[in-house]
Amino acid sequence: MNLVISAPPVTMSSREIADLLDKRHDSVKRTIERLAETSVVRFTPSVETSHEGAGSRPIEVLRVSERDSYVVVAQLSPEFTARLVDYWQEHKTQRPQIPTTAEAFAQAFTMLADAERRQKEQDVRLSLIDERIDKVETAQIVLSSRPAASESIVHVRKRIGKEYGLSVAVVDAVMRQSPYAPRPAGTVRNENANADGATYVVFWKKDVTATFDRFVGECRHSAGKLYTHPFVRGRFKLAPEMKSAI
C-alpha cells in the first residue's frame, strides 16, 4: 500500500526575509503585521530555534507565502527583489514558473497601491459621515416655545419623582446613561429676561413615560422600599405600589 503525503505549503519566515535584506527581524515583523492589517498579506505565526549557537532560544517568526514575500520585500527593500527570486529558486521543492524581477515589482506595487486606495476610500467615507453629522447639528432649529406634550428635564424630574418615587439622581442616570433613554424632541430658547439667549432641551412626554415604565419593570427589590438596577449605582427608593403595577 502506497502512502501519499501532501507536501505542506512552501513558506518563508520573517527571519529569513530579515537575513536576506540585512534588516532587523523585529522591523520585518512589524512590516508584515502592518500589511496584514489592511489584508495586503497574510501570515502564520510560528516558533523557530534561534541560530545563535550555544544557548540558542526559541523565537517567534511570521511565515508568509511566496506571493506575500514579494510584497514584504517590495515594501522594505525593493532593490533586493532579484535576491528573493534566487531564494525561491533554491528553496522550492517544486518549481512553478518564477516571476521575473520586473513582474514581481509590478505585482507587489499594484497590491500596495490597491491597499492604499482602499484606505483612502474608507477615510473619505468616514469624512462624509462626520460632515453629515456636523450639518445636522449645525442645522438644528431652536424653537421659540416648548411644544405641547413635551417637557424639560426639570419637569421630567418632578413628574417621575412624584409618579415613581425616584430621586433626581436616579432620574438623571436613566435619562443620560440607559441605552433606551429618550431622544430629545428639540431645543427651546429660554425667554426669561435673565436667560441671555440660553436654550434647554425638551423630550416628548410619551417617550419619557415609556422609558421609565421599562426601567421600573426591570428593577429588582432589595429591602423595604429599596431597589437595584444595572444602570444605577447602589440601591435607591422606588414606590412599591408603582413596581407592583408594572
C-alpha positions in Angstrom: 0.0 0.0 0.0 1.5 3.3 -1.0 1.0 6.2 1.4 0.8 9.6 -0.3 1.6 12.5 1.9 0.8 16.0 0.6 3.7 18.4 1.0 2.9 21.4 3.2 2.7 24.8 1.5 6.1 26.4 1.0 6.5 29.5 3.1 9.3 31.9 4.0 9.8 33.1 7.6 10.3 36.7 8.7 13.7 35.8 10.0 14.7 34.6 6.5 13.5 37.8 5.0 15.5 39.8 7.6 18.6 37.8 6.8 18.0 38.2 3.0 17.6 42.0 3.3 20.1 42.6 6.1 17.3 44.1 8.2 16.4 43.8 11.9 14.0 40.9 12.4 11.6 43.0 14.6 11.4 45.6 11.8 10.4 42.9 9.3 7.8 41.5 11.7 6.2 45.0 12.2 6.0 45.5 8.4 4.3 42.1 7.9 1.8 42.9 10.7 1.1 46.3 9.3 0.4 44.9 5.8 -1.8 42.2 7.3 -4.0 44.8 9.0 -5.1 46.0 5.5 -5.3 42.5 4.1 -2.5 43.0 1.7 -0.7 39.9 3.0 -1.4 37.0 5.3 1.0 35.4 7.8 1.1 32.4 10.1 2.9 32.8 13.5 5.4 30.1 14.3 8.3 29.4 16.7 11.8 28.6 15.5 15.1 28.0 17.3 17.5 30.9 17.2 20.6 30.3 15.2 22.9 32.0 17.7 24.8 28.8 18.5 25.2 27.8 22.1 22.4 28.9 24.3 20.0 29.3 21.4 16.4 30.0 22.3 13.0 29.8 20.7 11.9 32.9 18.8 8.6 33.8 17.2 8.6 34.2 13.5 5.9 35.1 11.0 5.6 32.8 7.9 4.4 34.1 4.6 3.7 32.6 1.2 5.9 33.2 -1.8 3.4 35.8 -3.2 3.3 37.7 0.1 7.1 37.6 0.5 7.4 39.7 -2.7 5.0 42.3 -1.2 7.0 42.5 2.0 10.3 42.8 0.2 8.9 45.5 -2.1 7.8 47.4 0.9 11.1 47.1 2.7 13.9 47.0 0.1 12.7 46.6 -3.5 16.3 46.6 -4.7 16.6 43.1 -3.3 13.7 41.5 -5.3 16.2 39.7 -7.6 17.8 38.2 -4.5 14.4 37.0 -3.4 13.8 35.3 -6.8 17.0 33.4 -6.3 15.9 32.4 -2.8 12.7 30.8 -4.2 14.6 29.0 -7.0 16.8 27.4 -4.4 14.2 26.5 -1.8 11.1 25.4 -3.5 10.7 21.6 -3.9 8.5 22.0 -6.9 9.3 24.8 -9.3 6.4 26.5 -11.0 7.2 29.5 -13.2 9.2 32.0 -11.2 8.2 35.6 -11.9 10.8 37.9 -13.3 12.1 40.7 -11.3 10.0 43.2 -13.3 6.9 41.1 -12.8 7.5 40.7 -9.1 7.9 44.5 -8.8 4.7 45.2 -10.8 2.6 42.7 -8.8 3.9 43.9 -5.4 3.5 47.6 -6.1 0.0 47.0 -7.6 -1.1 45.3 -4.4 0.3 48.0 -2.2 -1.4 50.7 -4.4 -4.7 48.8 -4.0 -4.4 48.8 -0.3 -3.7 52.5 -0.1 -6.6 53.2 -2.4 -9.0 51.1 -0.2 -7.7 53.0 2.9 -8.3 56.4 1.2 -11.8 55.4 0.2 -12.5 54.4 3.8 -11.2 57.7 5.0 -13.4 59.6 2.5 -16.5 57.7 3.7 -15.8 58.4 7.3 -15.2 62.1 6.5 -18.6 62.3 4.7 -20.3 60.7 7.7 -18.7 63.3 10.1 -19.7 66.1 7.7 -23.3 64.9 7.7 -23.4 64.8 11.5 -21.9 68.3 11.7 -24.5 69.6 9.3 -27.3 68.0 11.3 -26.0 69.6 14.5 -25.5 72.9 12.8 -28.9 73.0 11.3 -30.7 72.2 14.5 -33.6 74.6 14.9 -34.1 76.4 18.2 -37.8 76.6 19.0 -39.2 79.8 20.4 -41.6 77.9 22.8 -41.9 74.4 24.3 -44.0 72.1 22.1 -47.2 70.7 23.6 -46.8 67.2 25.1 -43.1 67.9 25.7 -41.2 68.5 28.9 -37.8 69.7 30.1 -35.5 67.7 32.3 -36.8 69.8 35.2 -40.4 68.7 34.5 -39.2 65.1 34.0 -37.5 65.0 37.4 -40.6 66.4 39.1 -43.2 64.2 37.3 -41.2 61.0 37.5 -40.3 61.6 41.1 -43.9 62.1 42.0 -45.2 59.1 40.0 -42.5 56.5 40.8 -40.8 57.9 44.0 -37.4 58.1 42.2 -34.8 60.6 43.3 -33.4 63.3 41.0 -30.1 61.4 40.8 -31.8 58.2 39.6 -33.9 60.1 37.1 -30.8 61.7 35.7 -29.0 58.4 35.5 -31.8 56.8 33.5 -32.1 59.8 31.1 -28.4 60.0 30.5 -26.9 56.5 30.9 -29.5 54.0 29.9 -29.3 52.7 26.3 -33.0 53.3 25.8 -33.0 56.9 27.1 -35.5 59.0 25.1 -34.1 61.1 22.3 -34.6 64.9 22.6 -37.6 66.4 20.9 -35.8 69.7 20.3 -34.1 72.7 21.7 -36.1 75.6 23.1 -34.9 79.2 23.6 -35.3 80.4 27.2 -37.4 83.5 27.0 -36.7 84.5 30.6 -35.3 88.1 30.7 -32.3 86.9 32.6 -31.6 83.9 30.4 -29.3 85.9 28.0 -30.3 83.7 25.0 -29.8 80.4 26.8 -31.6 77.2 25.5 -32.8 74.0 27.0 -33.6 70.5 25.7 -37.1 69.1 25.8 -38.4 65.5 25.5 -41.7 64.0 24.3 -43.7 63.1 27.4 -44.8 59.8 26.0 -41.2 58.8 25.3 -40.2 59.6 28.9 -43.1 57.7 30.3 -42.2 54.6 28.1 -38.6 54.8 29.3 -39.4 54.8 33.0 -42.1 52.2 32.6 -39.4 49.9 31.2 -36.9 51.0 33.8 -39.2 50.3 36.7 -40.2 47.0 35.3 -36.5 45.9 35.2 -35.8 47.0 38.8 -35.1 44.3 41.4 -36.3 44.5 45.0 -33.6 44.7 47.7 -35.2 45.5 51.0 -38.2 47.6 52.1 -38.6 50.4 49.5 -35.1 49.9 48.2 -34.4 48.5 44.7 -31.5 48.0 42.3 -30.9 48.3 38.6 -27.8 47.7 36.4 -27.8 51.3 35.2 -27.8 52.8 38.6 -25.0 52.5 41.2 -26.2 51.3 44.6 -29.7 51.0 45.9 -32.5 53.5 45.5 -36.0 54.1 46.6 -39.0 53.2 44.5 -42.7 53.4 45.4 -43.7 49.7 46.0 -47.1 50.3 44.5 -45.6 51.5 41.3 -43.4 48.4 41.0 -46.3 46.1 41.6 -48.4 47.9 39.0 -45.8 47.3 36.2 
